[in-house]
Amino acid sequence: MSAGGFLAAALLVGVGGGLGSVARWGVRVLALRLVAARRGEHLNDEIRPASTVLANLLACFLLGLVVARLGSSGGTAEFFYLMLAVGFCGGLSTLSTAALDVVDLVRRRTFSLALAYLLLSAGSGMAALWLGLVLAS
């Protein structure tokens, strides 16, 4: 890859990652507003794990669609792959926040809930990726 191609690829990954991060934040804000509207209160700590799982599921599903459609194509498709799969889906998903959620649940001494959250996150993420692959094929 030439220096210009590398720079273009890095820029696309950065743009996609920024948009994915904003989308992850949007999922959290929307989840907080929906819960607050239903319960009439603000539940920041309680909703964070659910919004993290939702963002990760969405990212895995979209990643499956992108990989099935674009794969490891060359040319222009490679730039779309970098922007969408590496950038957007990478910015939308968040292993670090999921890990923090598990730590917070353990600190609250809800060990079974922490384990269930961990297994649900990993298992449902893989299932969402598989579903995206199957639906796009």
Backbone as numpy.savetxt, mean C-alpha at the origin, in Angstrom:
# Nx Ny Nz CAx CAy CAz Cx Cy Cz
21.25 1.19 -19.27 20.39 2.36 -19.27 21.30 3.59 -19.27
20.98 4.51 -20.12 21.77 5.73 -20.23 21.52 6.63 -19.01
22.36 7.65 -18.86 22.20 8.58 -17.74 20.85 9.29 -17.82
20.43 9.67 -19.06 19.13 10.31 -19.24 17.99 9.37 -18.91
18.12 8.11 -19.32 17.10 7.11 -19.02 17.00 6.83 -17.53
18.17 6.80 -16.86 18.19 6.59 -15.42 17.51 7.75 -14.70
17.81 8.96 -15.13 17.21 10.14 -14.52 15.69 10.16 -14.72
15.25 9.81 -15.93 13.81 9.76 -16.21 13.14 8.69 -15.35
13.78 7.53 -15.23 13.22 6.45 -14.42 13.14 6.87 -12.96
14.20 7.49 -12.45 14.21 7.94 -11.05 13.12 8.98 -10.81
12.93 9.87 -11.75 11.89 10.89 -11.63 10.50 10.25 -11.61
10.27 9.28 -12.47 8.96 8.61 -12.51 8.70 7.83 -11.22
9.72 7.16 -10.71 9.55 6.44 -9.44 9.23 7.44 -8.33
9.92 8.57 -8.32 9.66 9.59 -7.30 8.27 10.17 -7.39
7.82 10.47 -8.60 6.46 11.00 -8.79 5.43 9.96 -8.36
5.62 8.72 -8.82 4.69 7.65 -8.43 4.68 7.43 -6.93
5.87 7.43 -6.32 5.96 7.24 -4.87 5.28 8.36 -4.11
5.46 9.58 -4.57 4.80 10.71 -3.92 3.29 10.61 -4.01
2.79 10.25 -5.18 1.34 10.09 -5.35 0.81 8.93 -4.51
1.57 7.85 -4.45 1.16 6.71 -3.62 1.12 7.07 -2.14
2.09 7.85 -1.68 2.12 8.27 -0.28 0.94 9.18 0.04
0.61 10.07 -0.88 -0.55 10.93 -0.68 -1.83 10.09 -0.66
-1.90 9.08 -1.51 -3.06 8.20 -1.53 -3.18 7.43 -0.21
-2.04 6.97 0.35 -2.06 6.27 1.64 -2.59 7.20 2.73
-2.11 8.43 2.74 -2.59 9.42 3.71 -4.09 9.64 3.51
-4.53 9.72 2.25 -5.94 9.91 1.96 -6.80 8.77 2.46
-6.32 7.54 2.34 -7.06 6.38 2.86 -7.24 6.52 4.36
-6.20 6.94 5.06 -6.28 7.09 6.51 -7.25 8.20 6.90
-7.15 9.34 6.24 -8.04 10.47 6.54 -9.49 10.09 6.27
-9.73 9.43 5.14 -11.09 9.01 4.81 -11.63 8.03 5.85
-10.81 7.07 6.25 -11.24 6.10 7.27 -11.56 6.80 8.59
-10.71 7.74 8.99 -10.97 8.49 10.23 -12.28 9.26 10.15
-12.51 9.91 9.01 -13.74 10.70 8.86 -14.98 9.81 8.85
-14.89 8.66 8.18 -16.04 7.75 8.15 -16.38 7.22 9.53
-15.37 6.82 10.28 -15.60 6.31 11.63 -16.11 7.42 12.54
-15.51 8.60 12.45 -15.95 9.72 13.28 -17.39 10.10 12.97
-17.77 10.04 11.70 -19.14 10.40 11.31 -20.13 9.38 11.87
-19.74 8.12 11.90 -20.64 7.08 12.40 -20.75 7.09 13.91
-19.62 7.34 14.58 -19.60 7.26 16.04 -19.62 8.62 16.71
-19.43 9.69 15.93 -19.43 11.02 16.51 -18.22 11.32 17.37
-17.11 10.62 17.09 -15.90 10.86 17.86 -14.68 10.67 16.98
-13.55 11.04 17.48 -12.30 10.93 16.74 -11.49 9.76 17.31
-11.28 8.72 16.53 -10.61 7.51 16.99 -9.30 7.30 16.24
-8.34 8.14 16.46 -7.09 8.11 15.71 -6.33 6.80 15.90
-6.04 6.41 17.14 -5.23 5.21 17.39 -5.95 3.93 17.01
-7.26 3.89 17.21 -7.99 2.67 16.94 -8.16 2.39 15.44
-8.23 3.43 14.63 -8.48 3.23 13.20 -7.20 3.04 12.40
-6.05 3.46 12.93 -4.81 3.39 12.16 -4.51 1.98 11.64
-4.59 0.93 12.46 -4.29 -0.40 11.90 -5.22 -0.80 10.75
-6.49 -0.46 10.85 -7.42 -0.82 9.77 -7.12 -0.04 8.50
-6.77 1.23 8.63 -6.46 2.01 7.43 -5.14 1.55 6.80
-4.20 1.10 7.63 -2.94 0.56 7.10 -3.19 -0.72 6.31
-4.00 -1.61 6.85 -4.33 -2.84 6.14 -5.04 -2.51 4.83
-5.97 -1.58 4.86 -6.70 -1.21 3.66 -5.76 -0.66 2.59
-4.85 0.23 2.97 -3.89 0.79 2.02 -2.98 -0.30 1.46
-2.54 -1.21 2.32 -1.67 -2.29 1.85 -2.40 -3.25 0.92
-3.66 -3.54 1.22 -4.45 -4.41 0.35 -4.65 -3.76 -1.02
-4.97 -2.50 -1.01 -5.15 -1.77 -2.26 -3.85 -1.76 -3.07
-2.74 -1.51 -2.40 -1.44 -1.50 -3.08 -1.10 -2.86 -3.67
-1.33 -3.93 -2.91 -1.04 -5.28 -3.41 -1.93 -5.63 -4.59
-3.21 -5.29 -4.50 -4.12 -5.56 -5.61 -3.69 -4.81 -6.87
-3.41 -3.52 -6.72 -2.97 -2.72 -7.87 -1.64 -3.23 -8.43
-0.75 -3.66 -7.54 0.52 -4.22 -7.99 0.29 -5.46 -8.85
-0.65 -6.30 -8.44 -0.98 -7.48 -9.24 -1.48 -7.11 -10.62
-2.34 -6.08 -10.69 -2.83 -5.62 -11.99 -1.70 -5.09 -12.86
-0.83 -4.29 -12.28 0.27 -3.68 -13.04 1.24 -4.75 -13.52
1.61 -5.66 -12.65 2.57 -6.71 -13.03 1.98 -7.60 -14.11
0.71 -7.94 -13.99 0.08 -8.79 -15.00 0.00 -8.08 -16.36
-0.24 -6.79 -16.35 -0.39 -6.04 -17.61 0.94 -5.61 -18.21
1.86 -5.17 -17.37 3.11 -4.60 -17.89 4.31 -5.53 -17.70
4.28 -6.38 -16.70 5.39 -7.29 -16.46 6.71 -6.56 -16.42
7.71 -7.15 -17.03 9.03 -6.52 -17.08 9.32 -6.07 -18.50
8.32 -5.43 -19.10 8.43 -4.94 -20.47 9.55 -3.91 -20.59
10.00 -3.74 -21.80 10.99 -2.71 -22.06 10.31 -1.49 -22.68
11.10 -0.49 -22.99 10.58 0.70 -23.66 9.69 1.52 -22.77
8.66 2.09 -23.36 7.74 2.97 -22.64 7.02 2.22 -21.52
6.66 0.97 -21.74 5.98 0.19 -20.72 6.83 0.06 -19.46
8.14 0.00 -19.62 9.04 -0.09 -18.47 8.92 1.16 -17.60
8.79 2.32 -18.20 8.65 3.55 -17.43 7.32 3.58 -16.68
6.24 3.09 -17.31 4.95 3.01 -16.61 5.04 2.02 -15.45
5.73 0.90 -15.69 5.93 -0.09 -14.64 6.67 0.54 -13.45
7.74 1.26 -13.73 8.50 1.90 -12.66 7.64 2.91 -11.89
6.88 3.71 -12.61 6.06 4.72 -11.95 4.93 4.09 -11.13
4.28 3.07 -11.69 3.12 2.48 -11.02 3.49 1.43 -10.00
4.28 0.43 -10.39 4.60 -0.69 -9.49 5.59 -0.27 -8.41
6.72 0.28 -8.84 7.76 0.65 -7.88 7.36 1.91 -7.12
6.93 2.93 -7.84 6.62 4.21 -7.22 5.29 4.24 -6.49
4.19 4.20 -7.25 2.87 4.38 -6.65 2.54 3.28 -5.64
2.66 2.02 -6.04 2.32 0.92 -5.12 3.27 0.88 -3.93
4.54 1.21 -4.18 5.50 1.27 -3.08 5.17 2.38 -2.10
4.71 3.53 -2.60 4.33 4.63 -1.73 3.01 4.39 -1.02
2.11 3.68 -1.66 0.80 3.40 -1.07 0.90 2.36 0.04
1.73 1.36 -0.17 1.87 0.32 0.85 2.88 0.77 1.90
2.78 0.17 3.07 3.68 0.60 4.13 3.92 -0.52 5.14
5.01 -1.19 4.98 5.39 -2.23 5.94 5.79 -1.60 7.27
6.44 -0.45 7.22 6.89 0.18 8.47 5.72 0.56 9.36
4.65 1.08 8.79 3.49 1.44 9.61 2.80 0.19 10.14
2.73 -0.85 9.33 2.15 -2.11 9.79 2.97 -2.67 10.95
4.29 -2.58 10.86 5.15 -3.05 11.95 4.91 -2.23 13.22
4.77 -0.92 13.06 4.49 -0.06 14.21 3.13 -0.39 14.83
2.16 -0.69 13.99 0.84 -1.10 14.49 0.96 -2.35 15.36
1.75 -3.32 14.92 1.94 -4.55 15.70 2.60 -4.23 17.03
3.62 -3.38 17.01 4.30 -2.99 18.25 3.33 -2.29 19.20
2.51 -1.39 18.67 1.53 -0.70 19.52 0.53 -1.68 20.13
0.08 -2.66 19.35 -0.85 -3.66 19.88 -0.18 -4.51 20.96
1.08 -4.85 20.78 1.81 -5.61 21.80 1.97 -4.76 23.06
2.28 -3.48 22.91 2.43 -2.59 24.08 1.13 -2.48 24.87
0.00 -2.59 24.18 -1.30 -2.56 24.86 -1.65 -3.92 25.47
-0.73 -4.86 25.29 -0.89 -6.24 25.79 -2.05 -6.97 25.14
-2.28 -6.67 23.87 -3.29 -7.40 23.09 -2.52 -8.31 22.12
-1.87 -9.31 22.71 -0.96 -10.17 21.95 -1.68 -10.95 20.85
-2.85 -11.49 21.15 -3.57 -12.26 20.14 -4.04 -11.35 19.00
-4.42 -10.13 19.32 -4.82 -9.18 18.29 -3.61 -8.79 17.43
-2.46 -8.62 18.05 -1.23 -8.29 17.31 -0.87 -9.42 16.35
-0.96 -10.65 16.80 -0.66 -11.79 15.94 -1.68 -11.90 14.81
-2.95 -11.73 15.13 -3.99 -11.78 14.10 -3.79 -10.68 13.06
-3.43 -9.49 13.52 -3.18 -8.37 12.61 -2.01 -8.68 11.68
-0.95 -9.23 12.23 0.23 -9.57 11.44 -0.11 -10.62 10.39
-0.81 -11.67 10.79 -1.18 -12.73 9.85 -2.19 -12.24 8.82
-3.14 -11.42 9.25 -4.13 -10.87 8.33 -3.46 -9.96 7.31
-2.54 -9.13 7.76 -1.84 -8.21 6.85 -1.07 -8.97 5.77
-0.28 -9.94 6.19 0.54 -10.69 5.24 -0.32 -11.58 4.33
-1.23 -12.31 4.93 -2.06 -13.22 4.14 -3.00 -12.52 3.19
-3.66 -11.50 3.66 -4.61 -10.79 2.79 -3.87 -10.00 1.72
-2.68 -9.50 2.03 -1.87 -8.80 1.02 -1.49 -9.73 -0.13
-1.08 -10.92 0.21 -0.73 -11.90 -0.83 -1.97 -12.30 -1.63
-3.09 -12.46 -0.95 -4.34 -12.80 -1.64 -4.76 -11.68 -2.58
-4.61 -10.43 -2.16 -4.97 -9.29 -3.01 -4.06 -9.20 -4.22
-2.77 -9.46 -4.03 -1.84 -9.48 -5.16 -2.24 -10.57 -6.16
-2.53 -11.75 -5.66 -2.94 -12.85 -6.51 -4.22 -12.51 -7.27
-5.19 -11.90 -6.58 -6.44 -11.52 -7.23 -6.20 -10.52 -8.34
-5.35 -9.55 -8.10 -5.00 -8.58 -9.15 -4.36 -9.26 -10.35
-3.46 -10.20 -10.09 -2.82 -10.94 -11.18 -3.83 -11.73 -12.00
-4.74 -12.39 -11.30 -5.74 -13.23 -11.97 -6.72 -12.37 -12.78
-7.20 -11.30 -12.20 -8.18 -10.46 -12.88 -7.59 -9.74 -14.09
-6.32 -9.42 -14.05 -5.69 -8.70 -15.17 -5.24 -9.65 -16.28
-5.15 -10.91 -15.98 -4.67 -11.89 -16.99 -5.76 -12.30 -17.94
